[in-house]
Amino acid sequence: MNEELRALSLKRKKAHKTLMDLRSGTYAAFLGMEAATYRDGALSKRTKELIAVGISVVIDCRSCMQWHIEQAVADGASLREVLEAVEVGMEMGGGPATVSARFALDVMQEVFGQQAMTEAVALARAAGADSAD
């Protein structure tokens, strides 16, 4: 894992532990809301995580992007599904969201690996996918 992503993970885990140790009622309520939100329902947990990826790009929350990309992949999302969620965020957020999308691409490379990213680029080029080449 690259150093920036490792630092974000450690900071998130440290804050979680501190808030739990402090018996934060607000944080406990947030965790309950989070569990209820991401539970399978009319939308699968994977779909909800992909929605959160797009929102994370729009609000430029790096920790959120990392967490929700990792969660979406853990729930079976493909590289293309994550990319399309990032693209929805870019469309909704306009130019500034393309800056956030660069970080999301770094997370995707870390989660899926360089080989998968290279293969996805090759497949996209072979399929004639829209590009700005």
C-alpha positions as CSV (number, residue, x, y, z in Angstrom):
1,M,0.0,0.0,0.0
2,N,1.4,3.4,-0.9
3,E,2.3,5.7,2.0
4,E,-0.5,8.2,1.6
5,L,-3.2,5.5,1.6
6,R,-1.5,3.8,4.6
7,A,-1.4,7.1,6.5
8,L,-5.1,7.6,5.8
9,S,-6.0,4.1,7.0
10,L,-4.0,4.5,10.2
11,K,-5.5,7.9,10.9
12,R,-9.0,6.6,10.3
13,K,-8.4,3.6,12.6
14,K,-6.8,5.8,15.3
15,A,-9.8,8.2,15.3
16,H,-12.2,5.3,15.4
17,K,-10.4,3.8,18.4
18,T,-10.2,7.1,20.2
19,L,-13.9,7.9,19.7
20,M,-14.9,4.3,20.8
21,D,-12.6,4.6,23.9
22,L,-14.2,8.0,24.7
23,R,-17.7,6.3,24.4
24,S,-18.8,8.9,22.0
25,G,-22.6,8.6,21.7
26,T,-22.7,10.6,18.5
27,Y,-20.1,8.4,16.9
28,A,-21.9,5.2,18.1
29,A,-25.1,6.6,16.5
30,F,-23.2,7.3,13.3
31,L,-21.9,3.7,13.2
32,G,-25.4,2.5,13.7
33,M,-26.7,4.7,10.9
34,E,-23.8,3.5,8.7
35,A,-24.6,-0.1,9.3
36,A,-28.3,0.5,8.5
37,T,-27.4,2.5,5.4
38,Y,-25.1,-0.1,3.8
39,R,-27.2,-3.1,4.6
40,D,-28.6,-4.9,1.5
41,G,-32.1,-3.7,0.7
42,A,-33.7,-2.6,-2.5
43,L,-30.1,-1.6,-3.4
44,S,-27.2,-4.0,-2.7
45,K,-24.4,-3.0,-0.4
46,R,-22.1,-3.0,-3.4
47,T,-24.4,-0.5,-5.3
48,K,-24.6,1.7,-2.2
49,E,-20.8,1.7,-1.9
50,L,-20.5,2.7,-5.5
51,I,-22.9,5.6,-4.9
52,A,-20.7,6.6,-2.0
53,V,-17.6,6.5,-4.3
54,G,-19.2,9.0,-6.6
55,I,-20.3,11.3,-3.7
56,S,-16.8,11.0,-2.2
57,V,-15.3,12.3,-5.5
58,V,-17.8,15.3,-5.5
59,I,-17.0,16.3,-1.9
60,D,-13.3,15.6,-2.4
61,C,-13.0,13.4,0.7
62,R,-9.9,11.3,0.2
63,S,-10.5,9.1,3.2
64,C,-14.0,8.5,2.0
65,M,-12.9,7.6,-1.5
66,Q,-10.3,5.1,-0.1
67,W,-12.8,3.5,2.3
68,H,-15.7,3.3,-0.2
69,I,-13.6,2.0,-3.1
70,E,-12.1,-0.7,-0.8
71,Q,-15.6,-1.6,0.5
72,A,-17.1,-1.7,-3.0
73,V,-14.3,-4.0,-4.2
74,A,-14.7,-6.2,-1.1
75,D,-18.4,-6.5,-2.1
76,G,-17.5,-7.6,-5.6
77,A,-17.3,-4.4,-7.6
78,S,-15.2,-4.6,-10.7
79,L,-12.6,-2.0,-11.8
80,R,-15.0,-0.8,-14.5
81,E,-17.9,-0.4,-12.0
82,V,-15.7,1.7,-9.6
83,L,-14.4,3.7,-12.6
84,E,-18.0,4.5,-13.7
85,A,-18.9,5.5,-10.1
86,V,-15.8,7.9,-10.2
87,E,-17.0,9.2,-13.6
88,V,-20.5,9.9,-12.2
89,G,-18.8,11.9,-9.4
90,M,-16.8,13.8,-12.0
91,E,-19.9,14.7,-14.0
92,M,-21.8,15.8,-10.9
93,G,-18.9,17.8,-9.5
94,G,-17.6,19.3,-12.7
95,G,-13.9,20.4,-13.2
96,P,-12.9,20.3,-9.5
97,A,-14.1,16.7,-9.2
98,T,-11.6,15.7,-11.9
99,V,-8.9,16.6,-9.4
100,S,-10.6,14.3,-6.8
101,A,-10.8,11.6,-9.5
102,R,-7.1,11.5,-9.8
103,F,-6.8,10.4,-6.2
104,A,-9.6,7.8,-6.7
105,L,-7.5,6.4,-9.6
106,D,-4.5,6.1,-7.3
107,V,-6.7,4.1,-4.8
108,M,-8.0,2.0,-7.7
109,Q,-4.5,1.2,-8.8
110,E,-3.6,0.2,-5.2
111,V,-6.7,-1.9,-4.7
112,F,-6.8,-3.6,-8.1
113,G,-3.1,-3.5,-8.9
114,Q,-1.1,-2.1,-11.8
115,Q,-1.6,-5.2,-13.9
116,A,-5.4,-4.9,-13.7
117,M,-5.3,-1.2,-14.5
118,T,-3.0,-1.8,-17.5
119,E,-5.3,-4.6,-18.8
120,A,-8.4,-2.3,-18.3
121,V,-6.7,0.4,-20.4
122,A,-5.8,-2.1,-23.1
123,L,-9.4,-3.4,-23.2
124,A,-10.8,0.1,-23.3
125,R,-8.5,1.0,-26.2
126,A,-9.4,-2.3,-28.1
127,A,-13.1,-1.7,-27.6
128,G,-12.7,1.9,-28.9
129,A,-14.1,3.3,-25.6
130,D,-14.5,7.1,-25.5
131,S,-11.2,8.7,-24.6
132,A,-9.5,12.0,-24.7
133,D,-6.3,10.6,-26.2
